[in-house]
């Protein structure tokens, strides 16, 4: 143990971890509809909310001192297509939920995924042609999705796809539309978090 206490950097590496409310992000799931709060069977204690019911849960998070929420959509099968068109609809359930959240609790951070898999009929994160993911076409859609989410009030975009060049393209698209304040969260940070424990 003495060796581990010798230098400041090793002391920091082996020091006990501390977890505070400031370190938490509350994941919340949204789906289209009204007056819905339904359990997520695969995650006991988690619920899907319609946009009109999501604010109450966000207020709970804020009142408990949690600084941010991450919103994940469940998209109805009838709204899915091969290119994930609903992802760029400014009136989709996710964007409606974000607007309601920011209107009711403006000081809480809102994180949204940039991803097509919830919106595509095939469930993949990219546009597929002839069995091959079309990277550049997909990146264009992810950029539009990110801008739509930022316009709804999203504070942080968290790209979860695997397309080459999407981070720089998303940043450029956000900046071009005046959303230079919107952050981009590396999915590596998210993957290393308790979300995937």
VMD Tcl script that draws the C-alpha trace (Angstrom):
set ca {
  {0.00 0.00 0.00}
  {2.83 2.40 0.74}
  {3.89 2.32 -2.92}
  {0.37 3.29 -3.96}
  {0.40 6.30 -1.65}
  {3.77 7.61 -2.86}
  {2.59 9.83 -5.74}
  {-0.51 11.98 -6.10}
  {-1.49 10.33 -9.37}
  {-1.44 6.82 -7.89}
  {-3.35 8.00 -4.83}
  {-6.04 9.34 -7.16}
  {-6.15 6.08 -9.11}
  {-6.64 3.89 -6.05}
  {-8.77 6.27 -3.99}
  {-12.30 5.27 -3.08}
  {-15.01 6.31 -5.47}
  {-17.78 8.57 -4.35}
  {-21.14 8.81 -5.97}
  {-23.30 11.89 -5.56}
  {-26.63 12.97 -7.00}
  {-24.66 15.34 -9.27}
  {-23.28 12.27 -11.06}
  {-26.68 10.88 -12.02}
  {-28.71 11.00 -15.21}
  {-32.28 9.70 -15.03}
  {-33.28 7.66 -18.12}
  {-36.89 8.21 -19.15}
  {-38.75 6.45 -21.93}
  {-41.36 8.15 -24.12}
  {-43.94 6.90 -26.59}
  {-46.65 8.55 -28.64}
  {-50.10 8.88 -27.15}
  {-51.84 10.65 -24.31}
  {-52.26 9.91 -20.64}
  {-49.95 6.86 -20.79}
  {-47.66 5.54 -18.10}
  {-46.86 1.88 -18.73}
  {-44.22 -0.42 -17.25}
  {-41.18 -1.49 -19.25}
  {-41.34 -5.24 -18.66}
  {-37.64 -5.82 -19.32}
  {-36.63 -3.12 -16.78}
  {-38.56 -3.42 -13.53}
  {-39.30 -0.02 -12.01}
  {-39.03 1.82 -15.34}
  {-41.97 3.21 -17.27}
  {-42.83 4.58 -20.70}
  {-44.63 7.91 -20.63}
  {-46.62 9.77 -23.22}
  {-45.33 13.32 -23.72}
  {-48.17 14.77 -21.63}
  {-47.22 12.59 -18.63}
  {-43.43 12.83 -18.79}
  {-43.12 16.19 -17.02}
  {-44.18 14.82 -13.62}
  {-41.32 12.31 -13.70}
  {-38.83 14.95 -14.81}
  {-39.95 17.20 -11.96}
  {-39.24 14.34 -9.54}
  {-35.72 14.04 -10.93}
  {-35.15 17.79 -10.67}
  {-36.53 18.02 -7.13}
  {-34.15 15.23 -6.08}
  {-31.19 17.19 -7.43}
  {-30.56 15.07 -10.52}
  {-29.05 17.44 -13.08}
  {-30.16 15.76 -16.32}
  {-32.52 13.27 -17.91}
  {-31.93 11.11 -20.98}
  {-35.00 10.58 -23.14}
  {-35.39 7.38 -25.18}
  {-38.26 6.85 -27.64}
  {-40.41 3.82 -28.30}
  {-41.64 4.31 -31.84}
  {-44.90 2.74 -32.96}
  {-44.45 0.19 -35.79}
  {-46.69 2.22 -38.11}
  {-44.29 5.18 -37.87}
  {-41.21 3.17 -38.83}
  {-39.80 2.94 -42.34}
  {-36.52 1.82 -43.95}
  {-34.87 5.24 -43.58}
  {-36.21 6.26 -40.16}
  {-38.20 9.25 -41.43}
  {-39.92 9.77 -38.07}
  {-36.51 10.62 -36.56}
  {-36.52 13.96 -38.39}
  {-40.17 14.79 -37.69}
  {-40.13 17.85 -35.41}
  {-43.47 16.73 -33.99}
  {-42.43 13.17 -33.06}
  {-43.09 11.99 -29.50}
  {-39.49 12.57 -28.42}
  {-39.41 16.18 -29.62}
  {-42.83 16.86 -28.11}
  {-41.60 15.46 -24.79}
  {-38.43 17.57 -24.91}
  {-40.44 20.75 -25.55}
  {-42.77 19.98 -22.65}
  {-39.83 19.22 -20.35}
  {-37.96 22.43 -21.19}
  {-41.15 24.50 -20.80}
  {-41.88 23.03 -17.35}
  {-38.36 22.43 -15.98}
  {-36.01 24.69 -17.98}
  {-33.02 24.17 -15.69}
  {-32.74 20.40 -16.10}
  {-30.42 19.06 -18.78}
  {-31.99 16.98 -21.54}
  {-29.98 14.34 -23.39}
  {-31.23 12.67 -26.59}
  {-29.74 9.89 -28.67}
  {-28.95 10.49 -32.31}
  {-29.85 7.07 -33.62}
  {-32.03 5.57 -36.30}
  {-32.62 2.10 -34.84}
  {-35.78 3.09 -32.91}
  {-37.19 4.59 -36.12}
  {-36.27 2.07 -38.85}
  {-38.50 -0.81 -39.84}
  {-35.49 -3.14 -39.95}
  {-34.15 -2.03 -36.55}
  {-30.66 -1.10 -37.73}
  {-28.94 2.24 -37.13}
  {-28.40 2.96 -40.79}
  {-30.07 3.16 -44.16}
  {-29.57 -0.20 -45.86}
  {-29.39 -0.73 -49.62}
  {-28.64 -4.13 -51.13}
  {-27.61 -5.47 -47.73}
  {-25.08 -2.68 -47.14}
  {-25.32 0.25 -44.73}
  {-25.18 3.55 -46.59}
  {-22.87 5.57 -44.33}
  {-23.10 9.03 -45.91}
  {-26.88 8.94 -46.42}
  {-27.28 7.84 -42.80}
  {-25.01 10.62 -41.52}
  {-27.15 13.20 -43.34}
  {-30.27 11.87 -41.60}
  {-28.50 11.80 -38.21}
  {-27.53 15.45 -38.73}
  {-31.14 16.41 -39.47}
  {-32.30 14.39 -36.45}
  {-29.79 16.17 -34.20}
  {-30.89 19.60 -35.41}
  {-34.58 18.72 -34.90}
  {-33.80 17.55 -31.36}
  {-31.79 20.70 -30.62}
  {-34.62 22.87 -31.93}
  {-37.00 21.06 -29.55}
  {-34.71 22.01 -26.64}
  {-32.32 19.09 -26.29}
  {-29.11 20.19 -24.55}
  {-26.91 17.18 -25.35}
  {-26.90 14.94 -28.41}
  {-25.56 11.43 -27.77}
  {-24.87 9.68 -31.09}
  {-25.20 5.94 -30.57}
  {-24.83 4.77 -34.15}
  {-21.59 3.55 -35.72}
  {-21.38 5.73 -38.84}
  {-18.00 7.07 -39.90}
  {-17.64 10.84 -39.67}
  {-20.91 11.51 -37.90}
  {-19.54 13.49 -34.94}
  {-17.92 16.19 -37.07}
  {-20.92 16.28 -39.39}
  {-23.37 16.61 -36.48}
  {-21.29 19.38 -34.92}
  {-21.18 21.24 -38.23}
  {-24.94 20.83 -38.74}
  {-25.75 22.03 -35.22}
  {-23.44 25.05 -35.53}
  {-24.85 25.97 -38.96}
  {-28.34 26.16 -37.43}
  {-27.23 28.28 -34.45}
  {-27.04 25.44 -31.94}
  {-23.37 25.87 -31.03}
  {-24.34 25.60 -27.33}
  {-25.64 22.03 -27.78}
  {-23.14 19.48 -26.55}
  {-22.26 16.11 -28.06}
  {-21.82 13.22 -25.61}
  {-19.47 10.43 -26.56}
  {-21.20 7.09 -26.47}
  {-17.97 5.70 -25.00}
  {-18.75 7.65 -21.82}
  {-22.29 6.33 -21.86}
  {-21.21 2.75 -22.53}
  {-18.83 2.90 -19.56}
  {-21.63 4.16 -17.30}
  {-24.19 2.29 -15.23}
  {-26.60 2.42 -18.20}
  {-24.85 -0.68 -19.50}
  {-23.99 -2.34 -16.18}
}
mol new
graphics top color blue
foreach p $ca { graphics top sphere $p radius 0.5 }
foreach p [lrange $ca 0 end-1] q [lrange $ca 1 end] { graphics top cylinder $p $q radius 0.2 }
display resetview
